[in-house]
């Protein structure tokens, strides 16, 4: 069963094409950027090393997905001979609200519900819908599955997701904590249980998805019971340009003092804050790490704030779960930033974590343990694979169509 996985952004499409019969096998992957502009770009690569890159006009998502299909079937860099070899399509959909607690087969009713969630994810869900409708136009009748970033966190108890606001606002507008990066947290927590050779339903795992967007989840006995992101992805950890947890009073005070509109304060907390805001230099952890080593004071402070916030959430979630078996680092920072991992894990021996500095220095972008062999709590690096989660869910749902 060959499955196409699509992750559609407002002006981009990431894709992977996988063979899902037997052991999953990645056949090809690629990226389309600058959709809607005359200088759009497609980059395509097969697992056996054939590559294709071209700049061209990509007016919309339908034309973009047509280019994906063409790349997959091309005689020189394609991996299939006929489009009918594509059995199903899996879509990453950012927000499913309270409606979707698991992945679903897409139909008209599902599309309506995804559209209803646009208010909750105005930057993401419209692009997700465009991808679904474009595929309907290009390959009518092909089964499509929606896999939601939020669904893994729908197991959170009410005491974890409610805000301290009048309850009527939850009832009227569903204002609550939802969480994101769900497919990533699901994948790496499951892999962690396999790594430590313990049943997933018996594990207490803290997963740290650290990238330009970052979140932490408490996964207890196979279910997410809490996560750092909330109603929107701005809550929780400090991130590349997002401020993370910030006092609401401070936001209101700032709006008053600077005479900021809602749009302007939204830009501050989403695009001008975070690591960029504190350092005044860059949102990129690589730039900040190098600058801190070179003596840039605010870059060093930004790194300290980031590591401290992660440590606070790890501590909170360890107590919330009544203990922890493993801590997992994933995402661009979690998988590659050795210095950041060390700063987060230092001085945690009191809780049963014995961090292995030498092991940590050897690990970049690979699956490995970075704690000592006698550490009571295992610390792991596990590269995320959200596309595989989407493909697995798609295979399961399509395989059970009656």
Phi and psi in degrees as a GROMACS rama.xvg file:
@    title "Ramachandran Plot"
@    xaxis  label "Phi"
@    yaxis  label "Psi"
@TYPE xy
-97.3297  126.429  UNK-2
-124.914  133.205  UNK-3
-97.1469  126.29  UNK-4
-107.616  126.248  UNK-5
-119.088  136.065  UNK-6
-126.337  96.3951  UNK-7
-96.2833  122.05  UNK-8
-100.143  -178.164  UNK-9
-63.676  -33.1846  UNK-10
-134.535  21.1881  UNK-11
-147.204  159.511  UNK-12
-139.228  117.521  UNK-13
-96.7899  143.165  UNK-14
-145.905  152.23  UNK-15
-135.589  146.669  UNK-16
-122.57  120.282  UNK-17
-126.054  145.016  UNK-18
-92.6902  119.778  UNK-19
-108.477  5.18657  UNK-20
-80.0294  127.337  UNK-21
72.4435  -145.611  UNK-22
-66.9602  126.49  UNK-23
-55.1343  137.128  UNK-24
-133.737  123.449  UNK-25
-75.7913  124.343  UNK-26
-97.2983  -40.0159  UNK-27
-160.866  157.433  UNK-28
-150.25  162.533  UNK-29
-171.096  179.885  UNK-30
-147.042  132.102  UNK-31
-110.883  132.589  UNK-32
-128.546  161.329  UNK-33
58.9143  41.7738  UNK-34
-65.8407  135.825  UNK-35
97.6237  -5.71232  UNK-36
-116.878  159.44  UNK-37
-73.1773  -19.8827  UNK-38
-108.661  44.767  UNK-39
-65.3248  166.148  UNK-40
-143.562  138.372  UNK-41
-119.169  133.031  UNK-42
-122.765  126.86  UNK-43
-133.391  136.728  UNK-44
-143.309  134.06  UNK-45
-93.0139  160.7  UNK-46
-65.4715  -24.9804  UNK-47
-89.0613  9.2775  UNK-48
101.286  -3.05956  UNK-49
-73.8753  137.223  UNK-50
-130.494  155.298  UNK-51
-149.376  131.054  UNK-52
-143.988  134.935  UNK-53
-153.117  143.013  UNK-54
-100.658  129.728  UNK-55
-162.879  171  UNK-56
-76.9088  122.773  UNK-57
-122.661  89.8859  UNK-58
-62.9833  -35.3116  UNK-59
-157.985  179.569  UNK-60
-67.6799  -33.005  UNK-61
-62.3502  -46.3118  UNK-62
-65.3617  -35.4295  UNK-63
-63.3953  -46.7892  UNK-64
-68.6687  -31.2305  UNK-65
-60.6283  -38.035  UNK-66
-66.5295  -36.0371  UNK-67
-61.9629  -47.7244  UNK-68
-60.6612  -41.9362  UNK-69
-63.2477  -40.9037  UNK-70
-64.5653  -39.3535  UNK-71
-68.5639  -27.1839  UNK-72
-105.18  1.33094  UNK-73
-63.3581  144.644  UNK-74
-69.0042  -25.377  UNK-75
-98.1485  -36.1887  UNK-76
-128.379  15.3592  UNK-77
-85.0921  171.762  UNK-78
-126.904  -2.95105  UNK-79
-136.279  156.524  UNK-80
-91.9162  -26.9055  UNK-81
-137.972  141.323  UNK-82
-61.6171  -24.2931  UNK-83
-69.0814  -8.87859  UNK-84
-73.0761  -15.7792  UNK-85
-78.5239  111.932  UNK-86
-85.045  -34.8357  UNK-87
-158.923  164.909  UNK-88
-127.766  130.845  UNK-89
-109.434  132.616  UNK-90
-113.78  134.254  UNK-91
-77.057  123.466  UNK-92
-120.087  126.44  UNK-93
-68.7673  -49.3268  UNK-94
-124.075  124.115  UNK-95
-113.804  6.78252  UNK-96
55.0612  -147.675  UNK-97
-88.5823  -8.43311  UNK-98
-68.7756  -38.5123  UNK-99
-113.95  112.652  UNK-100
-100.155  -3.15956  UNK-101
-158.032  171.624  UNK-102
-68.0728  148.74  UNK-103
-139.841  154.103  UNK-104
-70.9998  131.428  UNK-105
-80.3624  128.989  UNK-106
-138.708  -174.384  UNK-107
-61.3219  -38.8696  UNK-108
-65.9769  -41.1311  UNK-109
-63.493  -42.2861  UNK-110
-61.3277  -40.0237  UNK-111
-60.76  -41.8955  UNK-112
-69.025  -36.4679  UNK-113
-64.6649  -39.7272  UNK-114
-64.5845  -38.1691  UNK-115
-62.4401  -25.6753  UNK-116
-85.9117  2.10187  UNK-117
-59.7156  -35.9254  UNK-118
-59.5196  -29.7463  UNK-119
-83.0054  -24.7578  UNK-120
-142.643  69.0953  UNK-121
-66.075  -20.2337  UNK-122
-88.1819  -18.9042  UNK-123
-115.183  -50.8905  UNK-124
-59.5405  -36.5664  UNK-125
-58.9173  -40.6639  UNK-126
-67.5849  -38.0091  UNK-127
-61.0962  -42.3966  UNK-128
-64.0804  -40.9874  UNK-129
-57.6314  -41.6828  UNK-130
-64.614  -41.3212  UNK-131
-63.4517  -47.692  UNK-132
-69.7847  -33.0179  UNK-133
-64.6738  -41.0421  UNK-134
-67.8375  -35.6913  UNK-135
-60.7106  -36.4926  UNK-136
-74.2692  -39.2424  UNK-137
-79.1568  -44.388  UNK-138
-126.811  73.0551  UNK-139
-60.4075  135.115  UNK-140
93.4172  -11.6581  UNK-141
-72.3435  135.374  UNK-142
-63.189  135.035  UNK-143
-126.854  143.008  UNK-144
-125.187  137.447  UNK-145
-101.154  127.077  UNK-146
-117.515  119.041  UNK-147
-98.0187  136.387  UNK-148
-60.9824  -30.3652  UNK-149
-88.4085  -18.1066  UNK-150
-66.2108  -35.3888  UNK-151
-61.123  -28.9999  UNK-152
-89.736  2.97237  UNK-153
-73.2589  -2.20739  UNK-154
-86.5351  -3.39249  UNK-155
-60.442  135.887  UNK-156
-71.1013  160.667  UNK-157
-59.56  -34.533  UNK-158
-68.4651  -16.9587  UNK-159
-91.7098  -29.3299  UNK-160
-102.424  -12.5002  UNK-161
-78.7215  143.052  UNK-162
-92.1292  162.837  UNK-163
-83.9982  51.2099  UNK-164
-111.814  163.033  UNK-165
-50.4991  131.408  UNK-166
-59.9433  -26.0587  UNK-167
-60.607  -29.3395  UNK-168
-72.515  -30.5108  UNK-169
-68.2434  -43.6496  UNK-170
-66.2919  -39.9169  UNK-171
-81.9115  -42.6657  UNK-172
-120.356  1.79962  UNK-173
54.1759  42.7447  UNK-174
-79.9381  112.512  UNK-175
-164.329  175.844  UNK-176
-86.6235  132.694  UNK-177
-112.42  -43.236  UNK-178
83.8541  156.474  UNK-179
-141.823  -173.473  UNK-180
58.9243  25.6544  UNK-181
-59.6418  -40.4192  UNK-182
-65.9088  -35.267  UNK-183
-68.3479  -48.1999  UNK-184
-60.3379  -38.455  UNK-185
-63.7832  -47.6451  UNK-186
-63.4818  -51.3813  UNK-187
-72.5727  -29.669  UNK-188
-68.5689  -39.1376  UNK-189
-66.0615  -43.1858  UNK-190
-63.8487  -36.0284  UNK-191
-62.8567  -41.4961  UNK-192
-63.2606  -37.476  UNK-193
-68.0798  -38.9631  UNK-194
-62.9451  -43.1425  UNK-195
-88.8475  3.11192  UNK-196
59.0971  53.241  UNK-197
-138.061  143.229  UNK-198
-59.7203  134.084  UNK-199
-55.0187  -36.9306  UNK-200
-74.9891  -5.55806  UNK-201
-110.586  2.72066  UNK-202
-98.9617  148.837  UNK-203
-119.846  111.29  UNK-204
-127.908  135.807  UNK-205
-105.976  120.106  UNK-206
-108.186  127.17  UNK-207
-112.675  98.5077  UNK-208
-89.5721  100.535  UNK-209
-114.221  112.38  UNK-210
-149.966  -157.266  UNK-211
-59.3137  -36.264  UNK-212
-103.541  138.699  UNK-213
-140.398  141.451  UNK-214
-153.624  157.688  UNK-215
-123.45  144.445  UNK-216
-130.633  145.979  UNK-217
-101.505  111.981  UNK-218
-110.328  105.088  UNK-219
-109.827  118.846  UNK-220
53.8807  42.2795  UNK-221
89.2125  0.781974  UNK-222
-130.121  144.465  UNK-223
-74.7055  122.224  UNK-224
-107.5  -11.5405  UNK-225
-167.617  155.607  UNK-226
-155.429  155.021  UNK-227
-77.5742  -33.4857  UNK-228
-73.2074  156.802  UNK-229
-124.541  -124.006  UNK-230
-62.9849  -34.3952  UNK-231
-132.075  169.524  UNK-232
-74.2599  4.44079  UNK-233
-83.344  -17.565  UNK-234
-79.7345  155.163  UNK-235
103.156  -128.598  UNK-236
-65.9955  152.941  UNK-237
-67.9935  140.635  UNK-238
-128.226  -167.655  UNK-239
-54.9061  -54.9454  UNK-240
-127.49  -2.22189  UNK-241
-94.5786  140.481  UNK-242
-76.3514  -20.9069  UNK-243
70.4128  -159.409  UNK-244
-55.7305  119.394  UNK-245
-142.224  137.5  UNK-246
-57.4724  129.684  UNK-247
-60.7543  -34.9348  UNK-248
-62.2881  -36.8558  UNK-249
-65.845  -38.6987  UNK-250
-64.793  -46.2526  UNK-251
-64.2164  -39.9438  UNK-252
-62.0963  -44.1131  UNK-253
-63.566  -42.6585  UNK-254
-59.4459  -41.0488  UNK-255
-69.1084  -48.5984  UNK-256
-66.5443  -36.967  UNK-257
-98.3161  0.333419  UNK-258
53.9118  50.272  UNK-259
-91.9075  140.956  UNK-260
-80.1546  171.794  UNK-261
-59.323  -42.0148  UNK-262
-64.1531  -40.5799  UNK-263
-67.7539  -41.8974  UNK-264
-69.7704  -31.2811  UNK-265
-62.8919  -39.7318  UNK-266
-65.6291  -37.5156  UNK-267
-62.3707  -49.6211  UNK-268
-78.9315  -21.3587  UNK-269
-102.683  -31.8823  UNK-270
-120.251  -18.2899  UNK-271
-117.245  -2.14405  UNK-272
-96.467  -148.945  UNK-273
62.7723  -146.783  UNK-274
-63.1428  -36.6419  UNK-275
-63.5667  -46.4466  UNK-276
-63.0419  -43.3985  UNK-277
-72.0257  -45.2452  UNK-278
-77.1344  -30.4581  UNK-279
67.43  15.2147  UNK-280
-121.818  -55.1598  UNK-281
-166.052  152.428  UNK-282
-87.9828  -6.79437  UNK-283
-87.6411  124.334  UNK-284
-61.5613  -30.9259  UNK-285
-65.7481  -45.0527  UNK-286
-62.9311  -42.8114  UNK-287
-69.1242  -39.0693  UNK-288
-62.4721  -44.6734  UNK-289
-65.3243  -40.7485  UNK-290
-65.9516  -39.8557  UNK-291
-62.9988  -41.484  UNK-292
-61.9105  -33.1734  UNK-293
-84.1996  0.0360379  UNK-294
101.951  10.1182  UNK-295
-73.1358  110.097  UNK-296
-62.5983  -46.8617  UNK-297
-71.033  -28.8047  UNK-298
-64.6789  -41.7185  UNK-299
-64.5723  -40.0274  UNK-300
-63.6097  -42.4787  UNK-301
-59.5704  -42.1481  UNK-302
-64.2187  -40.2501  UNK-303
-62.9813  -43.3126  UNK-304
-62.8083  -44.4969  UNK-305
-59.7206  -51.6533  UNK-306
-62.3284  -40.7497  UNK-307
-63.6183  -43.0671  UNK-308
-62.9894  -41.4276  UNK-309
-62.653  -45.0983  UNK-310
-60.062  -40.4427  UNK-311
-61.6126  -43.8663  UNK-312
-68.1732  -38.6073  UNK-313
-59.1985  -46.3052  UNK-314
-62.4001  -43.8363  UNK-315
-63.1507  -42.8589  UNK-316
-74.8911  -30.668  UNK-317
-61.3432  -42.6549  UNK-318
-72.4954  -36.4219  UNK-319
-62.6193  -33.0348  UNK-320
-92.8473  -4.50786  UNK-321
72.8484  26.5817  UNK-322
134.446  172.204  UNK-323
-150.843  139.794  UNK-324
-95.9226  -33.5733  UNK-325
-153.354  147.454  UNK-326
-116.468  131.058  UNK-327
-118.601  132.594  UNK-328
-104.867  132.556  UNK-329
-149.11  -179.683  UNK-330
83.6111  171.396  UNK-331
-56.4709  -42.1246  UNK-332
-77.0239  -47.4811  UNK-333
-60.4782  -33.3641  UNK-334
-84.7755  -23.4207  UNK-335
-124.318  -25.4901  UNK-336
-86.4545  90.5486  UNK-337
-62.7409  -43.2207  UNK-338
-62.1251  -40.4314  UNK-339
-66.0626  -44.5108  UNK-340
-58.74  -42.0546  UNK-341
-63.9532  -43.5756  UNK-342
-63.2458  -36.8336  UNK-343
-68.3223  -39.4834  UNK-344
-93.6468  -5.76812  UNK-345
-68.9901  146.698  UNK-346
62.362  34.0974  UNK-347
-110.317  17.176  UNK-348
-60.8953  -30.9255  UNK-349
-59.4466  -24.5941  UNK-350
-99.1084  1.55971  UNK-351
101.127  13.5835  UNK-352
-103.511  118.248  UNK-353
-112.002  101.761  UNK-354
-82.93  133.86  UNK-355
-101.284  101.248  UNK-356
-61.4717  -41.2535  UNK-357
-67.4001  -41.1031  UNK-358
-61.0356  -44.5599  UNK-359
-58.138  -38.6818  UNK-360
-67.036  -20.5676  UNK-361
-90.9455  -8.30478  UNK-362
-105.45  120.269  UNK-363
-149.065  111.533  UNK-364
71.4292  17.5445  UNK-365
-129.144  162.109  UNK-366
-81.3044  123.538  UNK-367
-165.146  160.617  UNK-368
-93.902  135.647  UNK-369
-120.1  17.7233  UNK-370
-106.53  167.206  UNK-371
-73.1139  162.871  UNK-372
-64.858  -24.3845  UNK-373
-102.06  13.0224  UNK-374
-68.6801  129.068  UNK-375
-65.5295  -38.6151  UNK-376
-105.528  125.31  UNK-377
-82.1938  138.418  UNK-378
-113.985  122.495  UNK-379
-125.224  151.092  UNK-380
-111.22  122.222  UNK-381
-133.365  108.82  UNK-382
-57.3184  132.954  UNK-383
-75.017  158.429  UNK-384
-147.529  72.9478  UNK-385
-64.1628  -33.6168  UNK-386
-63.9586  -35.4943  UNK-387
-67.3618  -38.2613  UNK-388
-60.0255  -45.6639  UNK-389
-62.7933  -43.4177  UNK-390
-64.9829  -41.5142  UNK-391
-63.346  -44.6565  UNK-392
-63.7477  -39.9742  UNK-393
-63.8916  -44.1031  UNK-394
-60.5384  -45.3568  UNK-395
-62.4459  -47.0673  UNK-396
-68.4226  -45.2574  UNK-397
-66.7306  -36.2653  UNK-398
-67.645  -16.3119  UNK-399
-108.34  13.6336  UNK-400
-68.6877  125.737  UNK-401
